[in-house]
Amino acid sequence: MNRRDHKLCRPFPHRVWHGGGGTDACGTDACGIDACGTGFQPVTVPPVSNRWNVAAVSTSSVAPASSRWVCYRFPTGGTTLLIALILSIVPTGCATHRITADISYFPQPPAAAHAIHLKSFNSLHDLVPRSLSFIEILKGAPPSPFVQTPTGIEYHDGHLYICDTGMGVVHVWNLADGSATRIGTDRQGHLGKPVDVAVDSSGRVFVADTVRGEVVCFDQAGRFSRTIKPPNDDPYRPVALAIQSGDLLVANLAGHRIDRFAIEGGAQAKTGFTEAFDYPTGIATDATGQVVVAEMLAARVRLFDSTGQQTAAFGRPGDRYGDLGKPKHVALGPDGSIFIADPEFAHVHIFDRAGKLLMLLGGPDQTIGATPMPFGVAIAGDIPDPIAHLVPDDFRADYFLFVTNTLGANRINLFAIGGPR
């Protein structure tokens, strides 16, 4: 019996030919040893594990790069015909599930739309198409990465970072290729209740954890690096994060303040905002350094310049158009719009910086585009092509908005913000 019997051979780096039984059918493979010996013939099949007991039949074409050579002794009798028939119908390509949009216009027609709901989803592959090989289809596709109770969310460099208090992790989803990892599963960096996440320009990740009572920091590879909290400040309750010019801004719910830490040099505490806040639950910055803070109990939003001086404030509790309920996280659009997640009203409010209400997104109903319990909001200037194709041809997408919900059938919404073409 040849030593290559019942083993997989990798694709050859040089021309491959097929000989008859009793002669060497193949040359030398990438391992530098005989690929197929006397009495053996190669066959191309999709990549499989060594456990698959596939017998070979002769083949007349060179395998594509995605295939492997399998060398087996040529069987005899009726088995040959059966195996030849099976292999003749095994495709070497893969199946791709196309993602379709769930379109809802805001405001509704006949008014001109300035936002469109594109998709609601719970798992990565509800949003990003993936390719399955024939073998994966037969064996059953691996489960798609999914969220349980998403809270804070951030978009950075084609990746979506999602805090999940139900699983106690931060999901990192690559929206370009559909791959996924998790942050916060190792011993030192184990997360208790991650409620918000921020990513700096170098890709370092900062997670606000209300159970640990500190900000947990990870490097670009998702490895634990350190923790951040003010000295002698217990209980510490960080609930929202933002990056501003090399500083980390932390909304401290228990301390009723915004803390500022230098990211470099050991994360030393710096002079923060002098004002007291009425339970700050959301914070966001823009490219100019302006800061927006949401106060939950005051049902108010306050704006600050890059030096920390207040420049404006708006919002009040109530149930009228323009009032706020219990605002959570906030985000700043590149056009100056302010997005406020409000779980009490089951909407995302959109204001301009003068405090004028522009529009409401979502809603409590179980309809397309609903936001039954919004918590986190994140802006994406652009998104990878596999997702961008969801935008209809009659709409101009200037940028995108992700919204998380802690309740509902679908926990994450994707909206396009812009206008009609």
C-alpha positions, 0 to 999 in steps of 0.5 A: 500500500502506498504511503499516500493512501487515504491522505489528502494531497495539496494542490501542486505548484506545477503542471499536473498530468494523469497517467493510467493505472500502474504508472505514477499519476502525479509528480511531486506535491507542495510537501516535496513527496510523491503525491500519488504512487503506482496504482493511484490516481488523483481527483479534485474535490472541494476542501474536505477533512481527512475523515472523508473516505472519498475514493478517486476516479480519473479526472481530465482537468486540473483542479481550481485553486480552491480544490485539493487533490485526493489520491486513492487506489482506484476501486473496482466494480460497481463502486467505481460507477457510484463514486464517479456519479457522486463526484460528478455532481459535487460542485467546486464553487460555493453558494452565497446568500444575498442580503435584501433590504427592509426599506422604510422611509422617514418621513413617510411619503409623500414627504421627501425622505431624509432617512431610510431604514435599510436593515434590522438584524441580530446576527452578522450574516443577516447583514453581511453575505457569506459564501458556503462551500458544498461541504459546508452546506452538507455538514450544516453551516456554522452558526452566525455570530449574533447579539443577545442584549446589545447596548453601546455600539461603535463603528471604526474602519469597517468594523462594528463594535457591539457591547453585549450585556447578555453575553458579557462581551464586545463583539467585533464584526468585520463588515467587509469579509463577514469575520468576527471576534469577541473582546473580554473573554480572557481572565484579566480582561473579563467583562461583567456588564459592558455598556459602551465602547470607544475606539481611538484612531490607532484601533485601541478599544475602551469599554465601560463596564458598570459591574467592574466599575472601571474602563477596561482597555484592550490593544488593537488585537483585542488583548487586555492592556489595563484599566482606567478609573479615578483613584479613591473613587468608589463606587465608579459607574462609567456608562458612556465613552468618547475620544477627544484629541487623545483624551478619553471622556467618561460619563460618570453616572454615580459621580454626576460628572464627565471625567477626562483621562489622557490615553497616553502616559498611563491614562492620568486623570486630567481636569474635566468639565467643571459642571455637574450633570444630572445623571449623564448617560450619553456623550459624543464628540465630533472632528472639531472637538465639540462635545454633546452630553445627554442627561437622563433625569433632566431630559436634556442635552448640553453642548460644549466646545473643545475647551469644555465650555458650555455653548448650548442646551436644549430638551425638557421632560414631557410628551410633546413633539421635541420633548425627551423621555429618558435619553441614553446614548448620543451621536454627532453626524458629520452634518451637525445633526445630533442623534439621541436614543430615547427608550422611553419614547421608543424613538431616535430623536434628530436635532440640529445644534440649535435644539430644533427637532428635525425628525424622529426615527424608528418607533414602538410598533413592530413594523419595518424600522421599529426601535422598541428600546433604543440604547446605543447609536453610532455614525458610519461615514461609509460602509463596505460594498456588501452592505452599501448595495442595500441603499435604493437607487433613488436615495442619496446616502450621505452617511449611516446610523447604527442603532441598538435595542435592548428589546425587540425581535431585531436588536440592531437597526441600520439607517442611511441618512441623506435625501432623494437623488 
